Amino acid sequence: MTNAKTELTDDLRSDDLESVKKLKSAFLSIKEQLGRIIVGQTEVIEELLITLFARGHCMLEGVPGLAKTLMISTLAQSLSLKFNRIQFTPDLMPSDITGTEVIEENRSTGGREFKFIPGPLFANMILADEINRTPPKTQAALLEAMQERQVTVGRVRHRLEAPFFVLATQNPIEQEGTYPLPEAQQDRFMFKVFVKYPKFNDEFEIARRTTSAAVAEVKPVLNGEQIIELQNLVRRVPVTDSIIRYTLALVRQTRIGEPGVPRFVRDWLSWGAGPRAVQNLILGAKARALLYGRVHVMHDDIKELAFPVLRHRILTNFTAASEGINSDTVIKKLLEETPIDDDALAKDERFKKIFAS
């Protein structure tokens, strides 16, 4: 912790400490506002906010009826952002989401000229509902917007207004007629979050609320300018070499064929995570630290975010499937077998091979 506090004066300005307090307060306020509409799902809400403040994008997977759409639209209200929902269907074309050029007559000159009509992507928060139900061409148009923060129509590039945040949903059932995102495209999403069934008490409260006449109101907590300011603050949070080394140890163990990779990884995985996993783990950990009012990253931050960051970046093979092993099982085992202590990592022969490769 000493190193983190020493670096603090170089990376974070004195006025940033006040911003850290405001971010923690905003985090609690946003959870309170969402709690008026959404029951439970606190972990999902936290991961959505971490993605937002880390300037990333998020994929949510869950069966129908778990309030994924309601959660995202309510979050947009609490953040005072422009929100658009795009229902992805097999006949959706790229121009349906990016916008298109139309010929318009200039009344003053009598001539005709092209005019760009923006599509639903021109908003701050986008809900890409059931992204796996649209053809790859339309998926690629969305992914360009996610990565480049722009859309290309004809030969003209149109910049998207910041902040820009894409939340895509997938339905794990009814896979017939879908277009699953390739692993390389899933890698563009910072997190893959599982939305699970509510607990008994939560579902009891859901049944009570949704069958009454009461209507809850959500008040805005942050605006776009404040979010951009906080996104810049996340980048300035210090991180020690020990944290980076631990993050690399986790991610590099997933790469089969590399020196020092554990036996269970070679047995269960057919593909491992790339450098973007390391970047997203560290950025997410910085955002999580700020949400909890800390100005330094801890090993626990990396551990908590390992599942949403890695689960869509590692690919299990047939052997794993036959043994009932999924990506979360592999990540859990990696966390159990990776020491957080620098000395332990340095003395372990297996990790010596990993760091030397």
Protein Blocks (a to p, Z undefined) as FASTA:
>chain_A
ZZmmmmmmmmpcfklmmmmmmmmmmmmmmmmmmmmmmggjllmmmmmmmmmmnopadddd
ddehilmmmmmmmmmmmnopacddddddfklcfklmnopcdddddfknopacddddddfk
lcfbdcdehkllccfklmmmmmmmmmnopacehjaccdddddddddddddfehkehiacd
dfklmmmpmbacddddddfklmmmmmmmmmmcbdcddddfbdfklmmmmmmmmmmpccdf
klmmmmmmmmmmmmghiahiafklmmmpcbdcdfklmmmmmmmmmmmmmmnopabdcfkl
mmmmmmmmmmmmcccdfklmmnopafklmmmmmmmmmcfbfklmmmpmklmmmmmZZ
